[in-house]
Amino acid sequence: MENQISPELKPYRQPDHEISADYVNRWSPRAFSPEPIDDESLMRAFEAARWAASSYNEQPWRFLLARTDSDRAKFLDLLIPANQEWAKTAPVLVLIISKKTFTMNGQPNSVNQFDAGTASGYLTLELSKLGLISHGMAGFDRDRARTVLNVPADFDLLAVFAIGKHGDPALLSEQVREREVPSGRRPVSESVMEGGFTLPKEKSAEEDTIPDA
């Protein structure tokens, strides 16, 4: 299969430099099909996350998985209402947590969340390559989640991901459906700063004018 940008994403996403289309094709829909995900696909995604780099190879990430009706109901109840509205149809929910200290000496690991984020990126990219979708959510009750899911004090609760197959956007509420489009990205030039931090260059009046066709 050729590595190409999905036709549905092309109107919204065009990279400025030549890269694998896998990065561009990954996005975060809200329309999920309730169809179950097979074990092999799910474990392949977690296998990809396993190989993320981490400080001292600590691998601080842990993934708490909800697939049964009872577990999904428990996880859904921890989400804010705006996320519950669309995440309720996702067949898989995952809470990502990260260990705050190094196992080898008990000292604080200042990059535990960074490393867990890297693993999460591997996870979502592999899901996309498998034809699945995912959507990360910061909106959930962390205090309740810690209690309900028995998360030890030495772990940060980072995000909940909904995972599944892309469903029919027509089944979303009108308000949510309006947001069911792939997001763009700012240019690389606004993120990469050579030699130190620099503020974005302000456009001159001439640059803001529309050139003749």
C-alpha positions in Angstrom: 0.0 0.0 0.0 1.4 3.4 -1.0 2.1 5.8 1.8 -0.3 8.6 0.9 -2.3 11.3 2.7 -5.9 10.1 3.1 -8.2 11.9 0.6 -10.5 13.1 3.5 -7.5 14.8 5.1 -6.0 16.5 2.1 -8.2 19.6 2.2 -7.1 20.2 5.7 -3.5 19.0 5.9 -0.6 19.4 3.6 3.0 19.1 5.0 5.5 21.7 4.0 8.3 19.1 3.9 8.3 15.5 2.6 7.5 13.2 5.4 5.7 9.8 5.8 1.9 10.3 5.4 1.4 8.3 8.6 2.1 11.4 10.6 -0.5 13.5 8.7 -3.1 10.7 8.6 -3.3 10.5 12.3 -6.0 12.7 13.7 -8.6 12.8 16.5 -12.2 12.1 15.5 -15.1 12.0 17.9 -17.3 9.7 15.9 -16.7 6.1 17.1 -18.2 2.9 16.0 -19.2 0.6 18.9 -17.7 -2.4 17.0 -15.2 -4.2 19.3 -11.5 -4.1 18.6 -9.6 -7.4 18.2 -7.0 -8.2 20.8 -4.2 -8.5 18.3 -4.7 -4.9 16.9 -4.8 -3.5 20.4 -1.7 -5.3 21.6 0.2 -4.2 18.5 -0.5 -0.6 19.4 0.7 -1.2 23.0 3.7 -3.0 21.6 4.6 0.1 19.6 4.3 2.2 22.8 6.6 -0.2 24.6 9.5 0.8 22.4 9.4 4.5 23.2 12.5 6.1 24.6 12.6 7.1 28.3 15.1 8.5 30.8 17.3 5.7 32.2 14.9 3.3 30.4 12.5 3.8 33.3 9.4 3.4 31.1 7.2 5.3 33.5 4.0 4.9 31.5 1.2 2.5 32.5 -2.0 2.0 30.5 -5.2 1.2 32.4 -7.6 -0.5 30.0 -11.4 -0.5 29.9 -13.1 -2.9 27.4 -16.0 -4.6 29.3 -19.3 -2.8 29.8 -18.7 -2.5 33.5 -15.2 -1.1 33.1 -16.2 1.3 30.3 -19.1 2.6 32.4 -16.7 3.2 35.3 -14.2 5.1 33.1 -16.9 7.1 31.4 -18.3 8.3 34.7 -14.9 9.9 35.3 -15.1 12.0 32.2 -16.5 15.5 32.0 -20.0 15.6 30.4 -18.8 17.1 27.2 -16.4 14.1 26.7 -19.0 11.5 27.9 -21.3 12.7 25.1 -19.3 11.3 22.3 -16.8 8.9 24.0 -19.7 6.6 25.2 -19.7 4.7 21.9 -15.9 4.0 21.9 -15.3 0.3 22.5 -12.0 0.9 24.4 -11.0 3.6 26.9 -7.5 3.9 28.2 -6.2 6.0 31.1 -2.5 6.8 30.8 -0.5 7.3 34.0 3.2 7.8 34.7 5.4 7.0 37.6 6.8 10.2 39.2 10.0 8.6 40.7 12.8 6.4 39.4 12.5 2.8 40.4 16.3 2.5 40.9 16.7 5.2 43.6 13.3 6.7 44.4 14.4 10.1 43.2 11.9 12.4 41.3 11.8 11.8 37.6 11.2 15.3 36.1 10.6 13.9 32.6 8.1 11.2 33.5 5.2 12.9 31.7 7.4 13.7 28.7 8.4 10.1 28.4 4.8 8.9 28.8 3.7 11.4 26.2 6.3 9.9 23.8 4.9 6.4 24.4 1.3 7.7 23.9 2.4 9.2 20.5 3.8 5.8 19.4 0.5 4.2 20.6 -1.8 6.6 18.6 0.4 6.5 15.5 0.3 2.7 15.4 -3.5 2.7 15.9 -3.8 5.0 12.9 -1.6 2.8 10.8 -3.9 -0.1 11.7 -6.9 1.8 10.5 -8.2 2.7 14.0 -8.8 6.1 15.5 -8.0 7.5 19.0 -8.9 10.7 20.8 -7.1 11.9 23.9 -9.0 13.7 26.7 -7.6 15.9 29.5 -11.1 16.5 30.8 -11.7 14.0 33.6 -11.8 13.9 37.4 -8.3 13.0 38.4 -9.0 12.8 42.1 -12.0 10.4 41.6 -10.0 8.4 39.0 -7.2 7.9 41.5 -9.6 6.5 44.1 -11.9 4.5 41.8 -9.1 2.9 39.8 -6.7 2.4 42.7 -3.9 4.5 41.2 -0.9 4.8 43.7 0.2 8.2 44.9 3.5 7.9 43.0 1.7 8.1 39.6 0.5 11.1 37.7 -2.8 10.7 35.9 -2.3 12.2 32.4 -5.1 11.6 29.9 -7.9 9.2 28.9 -7.9 8.0 25.3 -10.9 6.7 23.4 -10.0 4.0 20.9 -12.0 2.3 18.1 -13.1 2.4 14.5 -14.3 5.6 12.9 -18.1 5.8 13.1 -20.8 7.9 11.4 -20.4 11.6 12.1 -24.1 12.0 11.4 -24.8 10.3 14.7 -23.0 13.1 16.7 -24.9 16.0 18.1 -24.8 19.1 15.8 -22.4 20.9 18.1 -19.9 18.1 18.2 -20.3 17.3 14.5 -19.2 20.8 13.6 -15.8 20.0 15.2 -15.4 16.7 13.4 -12.8 17.9 11.0 -9.0 17.3 11.0 -7.1 20.2 12.6 -4.2 21.9 10.8 -0.8 22.8 12.2 1.3 26.0 12.4 4.3 26.1 10.1 7.5 24.5 11.2 9.2 27.9 11.1 7.0 29.0 14.0 8.1 26.1 16.2 11.8 25.8 15.4 14.0 28.6 16.8 17.7 28.5 16.0 20.2 29.8 18.6 17.6 30.6 21.3 14.0 31.6 21.9 12.7 34.2 19.5 9.3 35.8 19.2 7.5 35.3 15.9 8.3 37.9 13.3 5.4 40.4 13.0 4.1 40.7 9.4 4.6 44.1 7.8 1.6 45.9 6.2 3.0 44.9 2.7 3.1 41.2 3.7 -0.5 41.3 4.9 -1.8 42.5 1.5 -3.1 40.0 -0.9 -0.9 39.8 -4.0 -2.3 40.1 -7.5 -3.4 36.9 -9.0 
